[in-house]
Amino acid sequence: MEVFLETERLVLRRFMVDDVDNLVELDGDPDVMRFINGGRPTPRAEIENDLLPRFLDYYERFAGYGFWAAVEKSTGRFVGWFHFRPAEGAEPDEIELGYRLRKSAWGKGYATEGSRALIDKGFAELGVRRVVASTMVVNVGSRRVMEKAGLRFVRTFHQEWPDEIEGEEEGDVEYALLRSEWEQ
């Protein structure tokens, strides 16, 4: 197991091929998938043939960036994942933060704890200039995590979604934090 980062209660480690069942369970929960695709489970074949290989490929392409399995220290239990990766279409020092946690891990502060640790590592060790994150306007829980992690509201925008998702008509929000703001 290759550990990327540890917090008080979590270990963020590289994904392994053996994580297929963890991802199937995570993406099989309609509540977890609600703001991603309207609540539809991700098929096992898609996780095995597309999603997990994409996660694993990040480690080869981007040193220090990618998708990190989140494991609860006290139990060793997989609770979800975080991503910290170059933002699509942005400068290489602009990094996108994201997370997906099991419903049983919601409300425990894990998303905030992992996000803060990744943001700190990005600014302190990886040369990140700006961290960005986005979610649907109606995803209040995720917005609270972004705020608690220190990110600030930037804008509301509208994008096309491949799946119909309740609340999509209200748009999406972007949050961000600059290294100069983090240093203060």
C-alpha positions as CSV (number, residue, x, y, z in Angstrom):
1,M,0.0,0.0,0.0
2,E,1.5,3.3,-1.1
3,V,0.4,6.1,1.3
4,F,0.2,9.6,-0.3
5,L,-1.0,11.5,2.8
6,E,-2.2,11.0,6.3
7,T,-4.5,13.1,8.4
8,E,-5.6,12.7,12.0
9,R,-8.3,10.2,11.0
10,L,-7.6,9.2,7.4
11,V,-5.0,7.6,5.2
12,L,-5.1,8.7,1.5
13,R,-3.3,6.0,-0.5
14,R,-2.9,5.0,-4.1
15,F,-5.7,3.0,-5.6
16,M,-5.0,-0.7,-6.4
17,V,-6.6,-3.2,-8.7
18,D,-8.1,-4.8,-5.6
19,D,-10.2,-1.7,-5.0
20,V,-12.8,-2.7,-7.6
21,D,-15.3,-3.9,-5.0
22,N,-14.9,-0.7,-2.9
23,L,-15.7,1.4,-6.0
24,V,-18.6,-0.7,-7.0
25,E,-20.1,-0.4,-3.5
26,L,-19.5,3.4,-3.4
27,D,-20.9,4.1,-6.9
28,G,-23.7,1.6,-6.3
29,D,-25.4,3.9,-3.7
30,P,-28.1,6.1,-5.3
31,D,-27.6,8.8,-2.6
32,V,-23.8,9.0,-3.3
33,M,-24.5,9.2,-7.1
34,R,-27.4,11.7,-6.8
35,F,-25.5,14.8,-7.9
36,I,-23.2,12.9,-10.3
37,N,-25.7,11.2,-12.6
38,G,-29.1,11.4,-10.9
39,G,-28.5,8.3,-8.7
40,R,-27.8,5.6,-11.2
41,P,-25.2,3.0,-10.1
42,T,-22.0,2.7,-12.1
43,P,-21.8,-0.7,-13.7
44,R,-19.0,-3.0,-12.5
45,A,-17.6,-3.4,-16.0
46,E,-17.3,0.4,-16.3
47,I,-15.4,0.6,-13.0
48,E,-13.1,-2.3,-14.0
49,N,-12.5,-1.3,-17.6
50,D,-12.6,2.5,-17.5
51,L,-12.8,4.2,-14.1
52,L,-10.1,2.3,-12.1
53,P,-7.7,2.2,-15.0
54,R,-8.1,6.0,-15.4
55,F,-7.4,6.4,-11.7
56,L,-4.3,4.2,-11.9
57,D,-3.0,6.0,-15.0
58,Y,-2.9,9.3,-13.2
59,Y,0.0,8.1,-11.0
60,E,2.1,7.5,-14.1
61,R,1.2,10.8,-15.9
62,F,1.2,13.3,-13.0
63,A,3.6,13.0,-10.2
64,G,1.9,14.0,-6.9
65,Y,-1.6,14.2,-8.4
66,G,-4.4,11.8,-9.0
67,F,-7.2,9.9,-7.2
68,W,-6.6,8.8,-3.7
69,A,-8.5,6.0,-1.8
70,A,-9.5,7.3,1.6
71,V,-9.3,4.8,4.4
72,E,-10.4,5.3,8.0
73,K,-7.4,4.9,10.3
74,S,-9.3,3.5,13.2
75,T,-11.0,0.7,11.3
76,G,-9.0,0.3,8.0
77,R,-12.3,0.7,6.2
78,F,-12.5,2.3,2.7
79,V,-14.7,5.4,3.1
80,G,-14.3,6.9,-0.4
81,W,-11.9,8.9,-2.5
82,F,-10.4,12.3,-3.2
83,H,-9.0,13.7,-6.4
84,F,-6.4,16.4,-6.6
85,R,-5.4,16.7,-10.3
86,P,-4.7,19.3,-12.9
87,A,-7.9,21.1,-13.9
88,E,-9.0,20.4,-17.4
89,G,-8.1,23.2,-19.8
90,A,-6.3,25.2,-17.1
91,E,-2.7,26.1,-16.3
92,P,-0.6,23.2,-14.9
93,D,-0.5,24.9,-11.5
94,E,-4.3,25.1,-11.2
95,I,-5.5,22.0,-9.5
96,E,-9.0,20.6,-9.2
97,L,-10.1,19.1,-5.8
98,G,-12.9,16.6,-5.7
99,Y,-14.3,13.9,-3.3
100,R,-16.8,11.1,-3.2
101,L,-17.5,9.4,0.2
102,R,-19.7,6.6,1.3
103,K,-22.9,7.7,2.9
104,S,-21.8,6.2,6.2
105,A,-18.9,8.6,6.2
106,W,-21.1,11.7,5.7
107,G,-21.3,14.3,8.5
108,K,-18.1,13.2,10.2
109,G,-15.9,15.9,8.8
110,Y,-13.9,13.5,6.6
111,A,-14.5,15.4,3.4
112,T,-13.3,18.6,5.0
113,E,-10.3,16.9,6.7
114,G,-9.1,15.3,3.5
115,S,-9.7,18.4,1.4
116,R,-7.7,20.6,3.8
117,A,-4.8,18.2,3.9
118,L,-4.7,18.0,0.1
119,I,-4.9,21.8,-0.3
120,D,-2.1,22.3,2.3
121,K,0.1,19.7,0.5
122,G,-0.6,21.3,-2.8
123,F,0.4,24.7,-1.7
124,A,3.3,23.8,0.6
125,E,4.9,21.0,-1.4
126,L,3.6,20.7,-5.0
127,G,3.9,24.3,-6.2
128,V,0.1,24.7,-6.7
129,R,-1.0,28.3,-7.5
130,R,-4.8,27.8,-7.4
131,V,-7.1,25.1,-6.2
132,V,-10.6,24.9,-7.7
133,A,-13.7,22.8,-7.0
134,S,-17.2,22.8,-8.3
135,T,-20.5,21.2,-7.6
136,M,-24.2,21.7,-8.4
137,V,-25.9,24.7,-6.7
138,V,-28.3,22.4,-5.0
139,N,-25.5,20.2,-3.5
140,V,-25.4,22.0,-0.2
141,G,-23.3,19.4,1.6
142,S,-20.5,19.6,-0.9
143,R,-20.6,23.4,-1.0
144,R,-20.2,23.4,2.9
145,V,-17.2,21.2,2.6
146,M,-15.6,23.6,0.1
147,E,-16.2,26.5,2.4
148,K,-14.9,24.7,5.5
149,A,-11.8,23.7,3.5
150,G,-11.1,27.4,2.9
151,L,-12.3,27.7,-0.7
152,R,-14.3,30.8,-1.6
153,F,-17.2,31.2,-3.9
154,V,-16.2,32.4,-7.4
155,R,-19.2,32.0,-9.7
156,T,-22.3,30.3,-10.7
157,F,-22.3,28.8,-14.2
158,H,-24.4,26.4,-16.4
159,Q,-23.1,23.4,-18.2
160,E,-24.6,20.5,-20.1
161,W,-25.1,17.3,-18.1
162,P,-25.2,13.9,-19.8
163,D,-27.8,12.7,-17.3
164,E,-30.9,14.5,-16.1
165,I,-30.3,15.5,-12.5
166,E,-32.8,17.1,-10.2
167,G,-31.7,20.7,-9.6
168,E,-29.5,21.1,-12.7
169,E,-31.5,24.0,-13.9
170,E,-30.0,26.1,-11.0
171,G,-26.5,25.5,-12.4
172,D,-23.2,24.8,-10.8
173,V,-20.9,26.7,-8.6
174,E,-17.1,27.2,-8.6
175,Y,-15.1,27.7,-5.5
176,A,-11.3,28.4,-5.4
177,L,-8.4,29.4,-3.3
178,L,-5.1,31.0,-4.3
179,R,-1.8,30.2,-2.7
180,S,-1.5,33.9,-1.7
181,E,-4.9,33.6,0.2
182,W,-3.8,30.3,1.8
183,E,-0.5,31.9,3.0
184,Q,-2.5,34.6,4.9
